[in-house]
Amino acid sequence: MADRYRPRRKLVTHHGVFAPAFPLRHTVVPPPPEPGTEAPVEHPDPRSSSMTSPPTLFVTWRSAKNRRIYPVGRLRELAREPRWEFAYIEGSREAESHGFVPFLEFPNLATVYRSDDLFPLFDVRVMSSSRPDYADHLQRLGLPPALGSPMVILARSEGRSTTDRIELIAPPVFDAQKNRHVSWFFSRGIRYLSEAEAIIVKLCPGDRLAWSPEPENEHDPLAIALHAAGTLVGRVPFYLVDDMNHLIGKQADLDVYVERVNLAPAPTDQRLLCRLEARWSNGFVPFTSQRFEVRAKDGTGARNPIQARV
């Protein structure tokens, strides 16, 4: 695949967040266009088994004060230029009371930002296709080269970095062949589980993992544990547990499978790639609570455009 990305320029940091050391080419969104004209980019049918690029990702931030993680922004890929859009969402209000400040790249909480190029805050999280280990990187993410677009990579890698407390999360994708919604994630907390590695290396793609709520977990009573062969092999990431617990209460059909095992020297936090498949009743739509709504009162005025197929 041709290398679409420019060489990285030097970045400076502020509160652990990447900020560009050069002028940005952002566009502050003018008064809103006619409703419905700002659709996300059209990708190949997400109902197909190829599971292509999501048009929307949500940006989260972890507080250094209480270690909790808050949804604070929304990143979209649009169908026309300027191609990329970022806006803060209502969840950032709660995050502000726990130390969150606007990213230097997006200083105004009530503004919708657009750019012809992927914003540096997120672009730096996408490995350049010119790197010799790019193919290995896609393989660890369980992605074929044809699906190596920025949004797909950010969704699958969760945009995680060792230098800040930001992650990106993707809504589930609907698979019409199975009549299920599908999410991919890396099992969390493996580095703290002494017996997990020995079990994980024996797992194969398609193996089913047992899951169980942990209401007695003193750190997070909403936590959901993952087990293989009776051994704890990690936990479901924070951004899925709210909806999973809701669906568990509704007795929805939930299954977690092994998608891929990445042996050392792959990073421990990418050791076990999982696939969550869920079938739920009509009316439930993930990531649609008020905290995921766009905070700006002007700009596009868009309000969480995710369309769930149920």
Buried (B, 14 or more C-beta within 10 A) or exposed (E): EEEBBEEEEEBEEEBEBBBBEEEBEBBEBEEBEEEEEBEBBEBEEBBEEBBBBBBBBBBBBBBEEEEEBBBBBBBBBBEEEBBBBBBBBBBBBBBBEBEBBBBBBBEEBEBBBBBEBBBBBBBBBBBBBEEEEBEEBBBBBBBEEEBBBBBBBBBBBBBBBEEBBBBBBBBBBBBEEEEBBBBBBBBBBBEEBEEBBEBBEEBEEEBEBEBEBBEEEEEBEBBBBBBBEEEBBBBBBBBBBEBBBEBBEEEBEBEBBBBBBBEEEBEBBBBBBBBBBBBBEEEBBBBBBEBBBBBBEEBBBBEBBBEBEE
